Amino acid sequence: MAANGIHNPNLVVAGTTLVIPGNAGIVLTSSASRGSPTVLVNLGDTLSAIAARYGTTLATLAAANGISNPNLVIAGSRLAVPSDSGSSTSASMASYSAPVSSSGSSSLPPQLLAHPDRLALRPYFLQWASTFGVPASLLEAMCWWESGWQTGVTSSTGAQGIGQLEPATVRAMQSQLHNPNLNPMAASDNIEMSAAFLHDLLQQTGENARLALASYY
């Protein structure tokens, strides 16, 4: 706990990185190593979706990881993303991971670490990012910029909650997700709609995260 700045031993989030203390100084990194960058497989991921997200092909991704059955990919495993894919998307997506340094300091904002109630929202981000096939850390960072992960905030233009969703966007997502009861002031519902909207924008911009974020804003 001390090595990783963990305050609540009952809360550990899948996909994060932990430092293993000891004389060996071992650090388990969550992103690029000496070779190709790696991606964590989340529940609901498919090999084809991961390949598209990182600007490569299913066949190339399968070959790089020795996968004989492209229909079988195990949640919790890590896949090497071929460095020769030649895609700027690949490089930008790989940079979304939030590694922990050898000193144990987290890259999470100090303002977030100071609010355990907001930190407890991370499972929602992971859940809905996985559901809609968007990078969890991109969704987290976007919503941090929008609201600081505050549930009950409303902007001067009427944008609501964690993802600062405008009323028209809320209505569009309620319709698209076939759930008129989605509440923008409820944390999980707001993150679900934000993830769905971000997914649409990534699709429309050819997985260009910068254009998608600009469109969201």
C-alpha positions, 0 to 999 in steps of 0.5 A: 500500500505504501509503495503505491500510495493506496489509501483504501486496501479494499479498492484496487482497480483492474488495469492499474499498475502496481509497484512491487517493493523490495531489493529487486526494484521490480516495476510492473509497467502498464504501457510500452516496454522495450518492444512494442507497446502493450494494451490490457484486454478488458471485458467485452473487447474483441481482437478486431476492435483492439486492432482498429483502435490501435491502427493495425489489422487483426491478422497483424495483431494476432501474429504479433501475439501468437494468437491462433484463434482470433475469436478467443481473447482473454480479459486481463491479458496483455497484447503487444501492439506492433510498432510497425503499424505506421499509425499515429493513432497507435502511438497516441492511444498507447500514451493514454495509460497511467503508469506508476513510477519506481518511487510509487507516485501515481500520475493521478491528479493530487486533487483526485487522490484527495477525494476518495469519493471521486476516486471510487468512480473509477470502476464506472469509467472502466466498465463503460469504457470497456462496454463502448470500446474507448480507452478508459484513461481517455474517458477519465481524462476527458471527464476530469477536464470537464468537471473534476469528476463532480457529479452535481455540477451544472454549467452556465449553459446547462451542461450536467454532471461528470461529463458535462453533457448538454441537455440535447446530448443527454436526449440523443444518448437516451434515444440511442441507448434506448433508455429514457431514464438515464439520469445525467446527475447520476454518476454511472448514467452520466459516465455511460452517456459520456462514453457512448458519445465519445465512442461515436465521435471516435468512430466519426473521426477515424479514431483520431482522439484529438479531433474527437475531444475537440468535437466533444468540447 
